[in-house]
Amino acid sequence: MAHPQSSLVHADASVAHASTVQRRSTSGGAFVFIGERLWLDFVNTDDVRRGVRVDVFRDFEWLVRWLDAAGVLDAERAAGIRRRAQQQPAGAAAALVDARRIRASLRALAERGQHSEQIRADALQEINRVLGRSAGTRRVEGREDGSFARAFVPVGDAFAGLMIPVVESAADALVQGELLRVRRCADPRCPRVFFDSTRNGRRRWCDMSACGNRAKAARFRAHHQAESGGT
């Protein structure tokens, strides 16, 4: 299930994904969402493609595209953010730097927060920094399917509210004790993280069609080589 879309900054960030999802933003650019939580999908924008570490947020435009694809922005508000970025390029550049800073803190929380009180404290400080700097109005909105979602309407700085849904998703993970179910992909070459929603809590791979299948193929080759060497 995709992150619900809103014309406002969406803040009901605890909605889970049941499987790997690939979505394209309205402005182009395909993104993979496997984290099952918004904040984990955000962390995964620091990714690996064909063995090379890649920052999906190559510039501010790509940050906006990702927020669009994640359902944090709709097309109308994304267009407004782009207009503001053209008017205030320094502000857009600063927002991109800040997004990367937040991502680094949340990656530490995802990978080591379960075992480190200091990392949890550092992430909490970062979360509260973001939550405390943006003024706006909170409201409840109806969705097309008849359900409801919380939303946040920022005022003032157009860039200040962009990360609110992401950090609120991370805040939900802390409040609800979800760190125990946050995993890093078992493939040591893959930096992706995810929320393990399986009943037995034994999900190992970010994506069975990618890392999982590669691991199976590697085991098969190793087994075949071992058998060949023993004959």
Summary of the structure (lengths in Angstrom):
residues: 231
radius of gyration: 19.0
end to end distance: 50.2
largest distance: 73.5
contacts: 699
relative contact order: 0.15
helix: 47%
strand: 16%
